[in-house]
Amino acid sequence: MTSRSNINPYLYEDAIPCMKYLLSDGIKASILTNGNCHLSRSSTETKETDITLYLQDVLSASDVGCSKPNVVAFLSAIHRLDNIPPSRILYVGDDYEKDVLGAATAGMKTALIVRDPLLYEAILTDDGHKFHPKQKATNKIDYLINNLHPSHLIDRLLNER
């Protein structure tokens, strides 16, 4: 398996503030990627744009020899997080099949991030089956979110700890 490192990672404007917030509260964060971008510290990155400064780990499919949604990839990520119980880990992803189903199979809590406002509203209003039939067929999504802003996501999750 080869990773594709020729794609520049794109960070949404809420990614770094979210990671800073997590880190300030002592919450560990990692990235599990199928290898569609190269995430490593580089001399060209600044503190404002280098997300790896806020991560405990970056794990790619090439590191474990399989891609998401294979449960082995998720179990490897759990292992590298000091074996925190999967039920105490929230996996945030934007792909229902690769992210949500894989993480749920490994026992993690899941958050599907849907940044398209129309699709997000459709899923919220129970019309989501028109867009993603499998989403309505299972209850694998613990949280449906449309951004990573702390007031939208993090505070709500922290209140459940």
Secondary structure by P-SEA (a helix, b strand, c coil): cccccccccccccaaaaaaaaaaaacbbbbbbbcccccccccccccccccccccccccccccccccccccaaaaaaaaaaacccccccbbbbbccccccaaaaaaabbbbbbbbccaaaaaaaaacccccccaaaaaccccccccccccccccaaaaaaac
